[in-house]
């Protein structure tokens, strides 16, 4: 993964602490500033008070789901890049429709470190003006 042009701030939300830690531990050595939370409501509060370059969300979180976070942000016109982590049992057609409708990148669990890095790089590259 190429080095970030400037320190990108990434906010990660997943109800599984080990996934939060994995994402943080993979991305921090590449120069990203990564914060994690397991609570969707807390994630929204932190997002609104910070300047984040990317959100990485699981569909399931405490209080507010990742899907609800996406819908709330997009419905208010927020264009921050979002990667939605989804489990292997999710219906692919519904997931693809949701991703297209709400302009999110999909990362299917279980994912490799390489897939995580590639998806983050793609999401940040697409969001940068040329």
C-alpha positions in Angstrom: 0.0 0.0 0.0 1.5 3.4 -0.9 2.2 5.8 1.9 -0.7 8.2 2.6 0.0 11.7 1.1 -1.0 13.2 4.5 -2.0 11.4 7.6 -5.5 10.1 6.9 -7.7 9.7 9.9 -9.7 6.5 9.9 -12.6 5.7 12.2 -13.3 1.9 12.6 -16.5 0.5 14.1 -17.1 -3.2 14.7 -18.8 -5.0 17.6 -15.8 -7.4 17.7 -12.9 -5.8 19.5 -10.4 -8.2 17.8 -11.5 -6.9 14.4 -11.1 -3.3 15.5 -7.6 -4.1 16.8 -6.7 -6.0 13.6 -7.7 -3.1 11.3 -5.8 -0.6 13.5 -2.7 -2.8 13.8 -2.6 -3.3 10.0 -3.2 0.3 9.0 -1.2 2.3 11.6 2.3 1.1 10.4 1.4 2.6 7.0 1.0 6.0 8.6 -2.8 6.2 9.1 -4.2 7.6 12.3 -6.8 4.9 13.3 -9.4 5.2 16.0 -11.8 2.4 17.0 -15.1 1.9 18.7 -17.6 -0.9 19.1 -20.6 1.4 19.5 -22.4 2.9 16.5 -23.8 5.8 18.5 -20.4 6.7 19.8 -19.0 6.3 16.3 -21.4 8.9 15.0 -20.6 11.3 17.8 -16.8 10.9 17.2 -17.3 11.3 13.5 -19.2 14.6 13.9 -16.6 16.0 16.2 -13.6 14.9 14.1 -12.2 15.3 10.6 -12.1 11.7 9.3 -10.9 10.7 5.8 -12.5 7.2 5.9 -14.9 5.1 7.9 -14.6 1.3 8.1 -17.8 -0.2 9.6 -19.2 -3.6 10.3 -22.9 -4.1 9.7 -23.3 -5.1 13.4 -22.4 -2.7 16.2 -23.8 -1.9 19.6 -26.6 0.8 19.8 -26.6 1.7 16.1 -25.7 -0.7 13.2 -23.2 0.1 10.5 -26.1 0.1 8.0 -27.9 2.8 10.0 -24.7 4.8 10.3 -24.3 4.7 6.5 -27.9 5.7 5.9 -27.8 8.6 8.4 -24.6 10.0 6.9 -25.6 9.6 3.2 -29.2 10.9 3.8 -27.7 14.1 5.2 -25.4 14.5 2.2 -22.2 13.4 3.7 -19.7 12.0 1.1 -17.0 10.6 3.4 -15.7 7.3 1.9 -17.1 4.3 3.8 -16.0 0.7 3.7 -18.7 -1.7 5.0 -17.4 -5.0 6.3 -20.0 -7.8 5.8 -20.1 -11.4 6.9 -20.1 -14.3 4.5 -23.8 -15.1 5.0 -25.2 -11.7 3.8 -27.3 -11.9 0.6 -25.0 -10.7 -2.2 -27.7 -9.1 -4.3 -29.0 -7.0 -1.3 -25.5 -6.1 -0.3 -24.5 -4.9 -3.8 -27.8 -2.9 -4.1 -27.1 -1.3 -0.7 -23.5 -0.5 -1.7 -24.5 1.1 -5.0 -27.4 3.0 -3.5 -25.4 4.4 -0.6 -22.0 4.6 -2.4 -20.0 2.4 -0.1 -17.1 -0.1 -0.7 -17.7 -3.7 0.4 -15.1 -5.8 2.3 -16.3 -9.4 2.8 -15.3 -11.2 6.0 -13.1 -13.1 6.4 -10.7 -10.8 4.6 -6.9 -10.9 4.2 -4.6 -8.2 5.3 -3.9 -7.5 1.6 -7.6 -7.2 0.8 -8.0 -4.7 3.7 -5.1 -2.6 2.5 -6.3 -2.7 -1.2 -9.8 -1.6 -0.2 -8.6 1.2 2.0 -6.2 2.4 -0.7 -9.0 2.3 -3.3 -11.5 4.1 -1.1 -9.1 6.9 -0.3 -7.8 7.2 -3.9 -11.3 7.5 -5.3 -12.2 10.2 -2.8 -9.1 12.4 -3.6 -9.6 15.1 -6.1 -7.0 14.9 -8.9 
